[in-house]
């Protein structure tokens, strides 16, 4: 079942992934689920990322991806499960890809997969959870023919 993915481009920039690519990456994470999910992916500049990162995480810098899980009020009967929102800073993703010697869209895919897993409740706060999440990321990215993002170059 395909997810309903809303993509918002809050910036105009070349070399951003298309809505279709973003949907493919999201659906690669959700492939094993039978629930109809929906989520929003918003691509932002450094200023918006830094503002949100400061407000919600107390960090005074932009970051690659922020995940905002949604909790459906019990009184609402929805036909799909709303996962939440992903906020992705295009410049941070581009800078990281260059610094880490990764293909730009491979790194974009990793950030979408990583953020979507967060929306599903996965985390990397402790070492055991981090290992589980990283392995899921490797497995999902491999289905997209993308190399292990945690391999040192």
C-alpha positions as CSV (number, residue, x, y, z in Angstrom):
1,X,0.0,0.0,0.0
2,X,1.5,3.4,-1.0
3,X,1.7,6.2,1.5
4,X,0.1,9.5,0.9
5,X,3.1,11.8,0.9
6,X,2.7,15.6,0.8
7,X,6.0,17.3,-0.3
8,X,6.5,21.0,0.4
9,X,9.4,22.9,-1.1
10,X,9.9,25.9,1.0
11,X,13.0,26.8,-1.0
12,X,13.8,27.0,-4.7
13,X,17.0,25.2,-5.5
14,X,18.3,23.0,-8.2
15,X,19.3,19.4,-7.3
16,X,16.4,18.7,-5.0
17,X,14.8,15.3,-5.2
18,X,11.4,15.1,-7.0
19,X,8.2,14.3,-5.2
20,X,8.2,11.0,-7.0
21,X,11.7,10.1,-5.6
22,X,10.7,11.2,-2.1
23,X,7.6,9.0,-2.3
24,X,9.7,6.1,-3.4
25,X,12.0,6.5,-0.5
26,X,9.1,6.8,2.0
27,X,7.3,3.8,0.5
28,X,10.5,1.7,0.8
29,X,10.3,2.2,4.6
30,X,6.6,1.5,4.7
31,X,6.5,-1.5,2.3
32,X,6.0,-4.1,5.0
33,X,3.0,-2.3,6.6
34,X,-0.6,-2.8,5.5
35,X,-1.8,0.4,7.1
36,X,-2.4,3.4,4.8
37,X,0.0,6.0,6.1
38,X,0.3,9.7,5.3
39,X,3.0,12.2,6.1
40,X,4.4,15.5,5.1
41,X,8.0,16.1,3.9
42,X,9.0,19.8,4.0
43,X,12.3,20.9,2.4
44,X,13.6,24.0,4.1
45,X,16.6,26.4,4.2
46,X,19.1,26.7,7.1
47,X,17.2,29.5,8.8
48,X,13.9,27.5,9.1
49,X,15.8,24.4,10.2
50,X,17.8,26.3,12.8
51,X,14.6,27.9,14.2
52,X,12.8,24.6,14.6
53,X,15.9,22.9,15.9
54,X,16.3,25.6,18.5
55,X,12.6,25.6,19.5
56,X,12.1,21.9,19.8
57,X,15.6,20.5,20.6
58,X,17.4,23.5,22.2
59,X,20.1,23.3,19.5
60,X,21.3,26.5,17.9
61,X,22.2,25.2,14.5
62,X,20.4,23.8,11.4
63,X,20.2,20.0,11.2
64,X,19.7,17.5,8.4
65,X,16.3,16.1,9.4
66,X,13.8,16.8,12.1
67,X,10.9,14.3,12.7
68,X,7.6,15.4,14.3
69,X,5.4,12.4,15.0
70,X,1.7,13.0,15.0
71,X,-0.7,11.7,17.7
72,X,-4.2,11.3,16.4
73,X,-6.8,12.6,18.9
74,X,-9.1,9.7,19.9
75,X,-12.2,11.6,18.8
76,X,-10.9,11.6,15.1
77,X,-11.7,8.7,12.8
78,X,-9.2,8.9,10.0
79,X,-9.0,6.6,7.0
80,X,-5.2,6.7,7.2
81,X,-2.6,6.7,9.9
82,X,-1.0,10.1,10.0
83,X,2.7,9.6,10.8
84,X,3.7,13.2,11.1
85,X,6.1,15.6,9.5
86,X,9.7,15.5,8.3
87,X,11.6,18.7,8.0
88,X,14.8,18.4,5.9
89,X,17.4,21.1,5.4
90,X,18.6,20.9,1.8
91,X,21.9,22.8,2.5
92,X,22.8,20.6,5.5
93,X,22.1,17.4,3.4
94,X,24.1,18.7,0.5
95,X,27.0,19.7,2.8
96,X,27.0,16.4,4.6
97,X,27.0,14.4,1.3
98,X,30.0,16.4,0.0
99,X,31.9,16.1,3.3
100,X,31.2,12.4,3.6
101,X,31.9,11.6,-0.1
102,X,28.4,10.3,-0.7
103,X,26.2,10.7,-3.8
104,X,23.8,13.6,-3.1
105,X,20.6,11.7,-3.7
106,X,21.8,8.6,-1.8
107,X,22.2,10.8,1.2
108,X,18.8,12.4,0.6
109,X,17.3,8.8,0.5
110,X,19.1,8.0,3.8
111,X,17.7,11.1,5.5
112,X,14.1,10.3,4.3
113,X,14.5,6.7,5.4
114,X,16.0,7.8,8.7
115,X,13.3,10.4,9.4
116,X,10.5,8.0,8.4
117,X,11.8,5.4,10.8
118,X,11.7,8.0,13.6
119,X,8.0,8.7,12.7
120,X,7.4,5.0,13.2
121,X,8.9,5.1,16.7
122,X,12.4,4.0,16.0
123,X,15.2,5.9,17.8
124,X,19.0,5.8,18.4
125,X,19.2,7.2,21.9
126,X,20.9,4.1,23.3
127,X,23.4,1.8,21.6
128,X,21.0,-1.2,21.2
129,X,18.3,0.9,19.6
130,X,20.9,2.7,17.4
131,X,22.1,-0.7,16.1
132,X,18.6,-1.8,15.4
133,X,17.7,1.4,13.6
134,X,20.9,1.5,11.6
135,X,20.4,-2.1,10.4
136,X,16.9,-1.3,9.3
137,X,18.3,1.7,7.4
138,X,21.0,-0.5,5.7
139,X,18.4,-3.1,4.8
140,X,15.9,-0.6,3.3
141,X,18.6,1.4,1.4
142,X,19.9,-1.9,0.0
143,X,16.5,-2.4,-1.6
144,X,17.1,0.9,-3.4
145,X,20.6,-0.2,-4.5
146,X,22.1,2.4,-2.1
147,X,25.3,1.5,-0.2
148,X,25.6,1.3,3.6
149,X,25.6,4.9,4.7
150,X,27.5,4.0,7.9
151,X,30.6,2.6,6.1
152,X,33.6,4.8,6.5
153,X,35.0,6.0,3.2
